[in-house]
Each structure stands twice: as structure tokens, then as C-alpha cells.
Amino acid sequence: VSTQSTGSSGINAEYGAPPKSKDFKREFKRNPRETTSKRKVSVLRAPAVCKRTTRDPRFDDLSGEFDENMFQESYSFLGSIRSGEKTELQTELKKCKDPRRRDQLVRLINKINTAEKAQAIKAERQKLKVDSRKTAMDNVKQGKNPYFAKKGELRKSELRNKFDKLKKEGNVDTYLAKRRKKNLQKDKKTL
């Protein structure tokens, strides 16, 4: 029989750590450490409220992955709504005489115009990507090696299309003048 001292749990005090006592928080000194489970819960007890957690679907995995094509198809009706709003704003602008309100309306109309232009540019880029992908897949079907266009090449073809469009409209000189002016302003800022 060992002569070494043992703790109340029977664990050797020298070789093992004694068990830690659970420290329960209580409101008053004479309250029991735990509520007994043998008594019925009172009827007037406040129900446990489940805390609502808000989540942002843009960054949450539960919402799935973002598919831009699906998004464009699902919300294609917004374009017609925006164009309707634009016509309403233009009619209101013609009737409006308050200079502050006129400025506000002009800003809103410009905002819609820039959004439409950006949407058109995005759609054109997407079309170029799809076309290049189709040609690559056709090459595979014919037994040739597939060639997928790089971002730089897609950008060049986009610029080529843009200049062809400008030539048809006859606005190449004005576009180039604006670009020069813009680049000069950038150079002035850097210097």
C-alpha cells in the first residue's frame, strides 16, 4: 500500500492534477448552484428567444455560386423598366422650371445613360468570349488543336470592333481627340 497522499477523487496529487471544481455563477449567495430538474417549470417563465442572425447572400455559401448569365436572364426585365423611367424623367425635365430639380433630373438621366452604355459594353465583351469559345470548340470537333483566346487578344478584337463602329459613324477623329485630351490630363496629374 502506498504512503503517498491522494486527493478526494483518488488521483495521486504528485503525479496527476487534482480535479478542478466547477465554478457556477449564481445571482445570490444562498441560491443553489444549479436549478433542480425535478421541479416543474413555472407557467410565467419567459420563453427562450432564438436570436436571429442576418446573413449577406452575396458572401454566403448557402446561397450558391453567382452565375452572371443566369442573373442577366432572370433580371432582363429591368432594362425595360429603366427605359420607362428614363422617358418619364425626360418628360418631367421638359416641364420642370426649378433649377435645382432640373440639375437633379439631368444627373439621373445621365446616370441611366452611362449604366446602359456599360451594360452594352459588357454584353459585347460576353459575346466576344462566347464566339471565341465556339470557334475553339468547332476546331476540337474538326480534330484540330483547340486555341482559346487570351484576355489581351479579346481586348484587341474588342478595340477593332469599336473602331470599325466609329468609322461607320464617322466619329474616329472626335474619339481620338478626346483620348488625347484625357491622356494629357493624366500626364499632368502624374507630373
Stockholm file with secondary structure:
# STOCKHOLM 1.0

chainA/1-191         VSTQSTGSSGINAEYGAPPKSKDFKREFKRNPRETTSKRKVSVLRAPAVCKRTTRDPRFDDLSGEFDENMFQESYSFLGSIRSGEKTELQTELKKCKDPRRRDQLVRLINKINTAEKAQAIKAERQKLKVDSRKTAMDNVKQGKNPYFAKKGELRKSELRNKFDKLKKEGNVDTYLAKRRKKNLQKDKKTL
#=GR chainA/1-191 SS CCCSCBCTTSCBTTTSCCCCCCCCCCSSTTSCSSCCSSSCCCTTCCCCCCCCCCCCTTTCGGGCCCCHHHHHHHTTHHHHHHHHHHHHHHHHHHHCCCHHHHHHHHHHHHHHHHHHHHHHHHHHHHHHHHHHHHHHHHHHHHTCCCCCCCHHHHHHHHHHHHHHHHHHHTCHHHHHHHHHHHHHHHHHHHC
#=GC SS_cons         CCCSCBCTTSCBTTTSCCCCCCCCCCSSTTSCSSCCSSSCCCTTCCCCCCCCCCCCTTTCGGGCCCCHHHHHHHTTHHHHHHHHHHHHHHHHHHHCCCHHHHHHHHHHHHHHHHHHHHHHHHHHHHHHHHHHHHHHHHHHHHTCCCCCCCHHHHHHHHHHHHHHHHHHHTCHHHHHHHHHHHHHHHHHHHC
//
